Amino acid sequence: KTLEGFEGFHFHQLRHTYTSNLLANGAAPKDVQELLGHSDVSTTMNVYAHSTRDAKRKSVRLLDKVVGND
């Protein structure tokens, strides 16, 4: 059964959000792998981890520091 306003939503998508948020907030990939029950960290990182807009901004700021544009 589909709830109104949730068409196209699948509960499994929450695992992707959970993973991405944990990693974006500093959780160790190995810890997230174990929390999700994956046998290999590559599954966690290649399938479930998605870069957030904020994480990309932080990376750009780090790059600016490295190349001296800060």
Secondary structure as GFF3:
##gff-version 3
##sequence-region A 1 70
A	DSSP	alpha_helix	13	24	.	.	.	ID=ss1
A	DSSP	alpha_helix	29	36	.	.	.	ID=ss2
A	DSSP	alpha_helix	41	43	.	.	.	ID=ss3
A	DSSP	pi_helix	44	48	.	.	.	ID=ss4
A	DSSP	alpha_helix	53	67	.	.	.	ID=ss5
###
